[in-house]
Amino acid sequence: MTERSSSSSAPIAVTGATGGVGGRVARLLGAAGRAQRLVVRDASRAPSLETSGNAAAVEVAVATYSDGEAGRRALDGVKVLFMVSAAENADRLAEHRAFIDAARASGVEHFVYTSFFGAAPDAVFTLARDHFVTENLIRDAGLGFTFLRDNLYTDFLPMLAGEDGVIRGPAGDGRAATVTRDDVADSAVAVLLNPDAHLGTTYELTGPEALTLADVAAILTAEGGRGPIAFHDETLDEAYASRAVYDAPQWQLDAWVSTYTAIAAGELARVTADVEHLTGHPARSLRDFLHI
């Protein structure tokens, strides 16, 4: 382990600490006694962390991704940054660009970024294209990086079923190797505690198996505690029509529908061992998640 990763006094900056992944990362770093700076939009929502006996300081800084000046102040003195991607919105890439520029100006050396599995300019899942662009923005800024390309979150699978107990989407017989947010956080912390060992590496984080949505429905029926769940393989026209009631902008509709068409295309099916490689424990399955 390098000197920087074991004894540096510079805090690790953690964004998204009020959310599902960032909050988990912050709590794990706190338990490890690692100095950190939580970069949040609202200081009143910053988590109160339980720390180990050798606890280091936990600071809170307020900044949004789009506010370059606030971002530079928030990241002053930070060398390693954990960046959770911004909330889905039409301006997300502009927000990412502004925050990356702020990080470079403030002296950040190593970005650990939550990207998406199969990020590519021609990915079927439209938001995976944004992640590909963001990865290149980080590279082009001359910053060290580790990219964590997360598959779909296992945590959200139970939420796919509507009130009638039906999962609807044009996924066909395609499979997804979904990953739990706990495994993503565990993997991120393994990188953050020893960043030099992972510099310049891209990890693809998946669960231990690739499931069809019919498989997901069967597991949720048997073990989800909600009652019968079924999967209906929509056509594209049906998928857009069933989501039109939300009056969402076109980019959002495309993102929702392409989540399923990416599964159908096989882009989310590959299973990797990266979670176990990073964390030392097997990746959690959907069944594991349901019984936590």
Secondary structure in CASP SS format (residue, H / E / C, confidence):
PFRMAT SS
TARGET T0000
AUTHOR 0000-0000-0000
METHOD secondary structure of the structure
MODEL  1
M C 1.00
T C 1.00
E H 1.00
R H 1.00
S H 1.00
S H 1.00
S H 1.00
S C 1.00
S C 1.00
A C 1.00
P C 1.00
I E 1.00
A E 1.00
V E 1.00
T E 1.00
G C 1.00
A C 1.00
T C 1.00
G C 1.00
G H 1.00
V H 1.00
G H 1.00
G H 1.00
R H 1.00
V H 1.00
A H 1.00
R H 1.00
L H 1.00
L H 1.00
G H 1.00
A H 1.00
A C 1.00
G C 1.00
R C 1.00
A C 1.00
Q E 1.00
R E 1.00
L E 1.00
V E 1.00
V E 1.00
R C 1.00
D C 1.00
A H 1.00
S H 1.00
R H 1.00
A C 1.00
P C 1.00
S C 1.00
L C 1.00
E C 1.00
T C 1.00
S C 1.00
G C 1.00
N C 1.00
A C 1.00
A C 1.00
A C 1.00
V E 1.00
E E 1.00
V E 1.00
A E 1.00
V E 1.00
A C 1.00
T C 1.00
Y C 1.00
S C 1.00
D C 1.00
G H 1.00
E H 1.00
A H 1.00
G H 1.00
R H 1.00
R H 1.00
A H 1.00
L C 1.00
D C 1.00
G C 1.00
V C 1.00
K C 1.00
V E 1.00
L E 1.00
F E 1.00
M E 1.00
V C 1.00
S C 1.00
A C 1.00
A C 1.00
E C 1.00
N C 1.00
A C 1.00
D C 1.00
R H 1.00
L H 1.00
A H 1.00
E H 1.00
H H 1.00
R H 1.00
A H 1.00
F H 1.00
I H 1.00
D H 1.00
A H 1.00
A H 1.00
R H 1.00
A H 1.00
S H 1.00
G C 1.00
V C 1.00
E C 1.00
H E 1.00
F E 1.00
V E 1.00
Y E 1.00
T E 1.00
S E 1.00
F E 1.00
F C 1.00
G C 1.00
A C 1.00
A C 1.00
P C 1.00
D C 1.00
A C 1.00
V C 1.00
F C 1.00
T H 1.00
L H 1.00
A H 1.00
R H 1.00
D H 1.00
H H 1.00
F H 1.00
V H 1.00
T H 1.00
E H 1.00
N H 1.00
L H 1.00
I H 1.00
R H 1.00
D H 1.00
A C 1.00
G C 1.00
L C 1.00
G E 1.00
F E 1.00
T E 1.00
F E 1.00
L E 1.00
R E 1.00
D E 1.00
N C 1.00
L C 1.00
Y E 1.00
T H 1.00
D H 1.00
F H 1.00
L H 1.00
P H 1.00
M H 1.00
L H 1.00
A E 1.00
G C 1.00
E C 1.00
D C 1.00
G C 1.00
V E 1.00
I E 1.00
R E 1.00
G E 1.00
P C 1.00
A C 1.00
G C 1.00
D C 1.00
G C 1.00
R C 1.00
A E 1.00
A C 1.00
T C 1.00
V E 1.00
T C 1.00
R H 1.00
D H 1.00
D H 1.00
V H 1.00
A H 1.00
D H 1.00
S H 1.00
A H 1.00
V H 1.00
A H 1.00
V H 1.00
L H 1.00
L C 1.00
N C 1.00
P H 1.00
D H 1.00
A H 1.00
H H 1.00
L C 1.00
G C 1.00
T E 1.00
T E 1.00
Y E 1.00
E E 1.00
L E 1.00
T C 1.00
G C 1.00
P C 1.00
E C 1.00
A C 1.00
L E 1.00
T C 1.00
L H 1.00
A H 1.00
D H 1.00
V H 1.00
A H 1.00
A H 1.00
I H 1.00
L H 1.00
T H 1.00
A H 1.00
E H 1.00
G C 1.00
G C 1.00
R C 1.00
G C 1.00
P C 1.00
I C 1.00
A E 1.00
F E 1.00
H E 1.00
D E 1.00
E C 1.00
T C 1.00
L H 1.00
D H 1.00
E H 1.00
A H 1.00
Y H 1.00
A H 1.00
S H 1.00
R H 1.00
A H 1.00
V H 1.00
Y H 1.00
D C 1.00
A C 1.00
P C 1.00
Q H 1.00
W H 1.00
Q H 1.00
L H 1.00
D H 1.00
A H 1.00
W H 1.00
V H 1.00
S H 1.00
T H 1.00
Y H 1.00
T H 1.00
A H 1.00
I H 1.00
A H 1.00
A C 1.00
G C 1.00
E C 1.00
L C 1.00
A C 1.00
R C 1.00
V C 1.00
T C 1.00
A C 1.00
D H 1.00
V H 1.00
E H 1.00
H H 1.00
L H 1.00
T H 1.00
G C 1.00
H C 1.00
P C 1.00
A C 1.00
R C 1.00
S C 1.00
L H 1.00
R H 1.00
D H 1.00
F H 1.00
L H 1.00
H C 1.00
I C 1.00
END
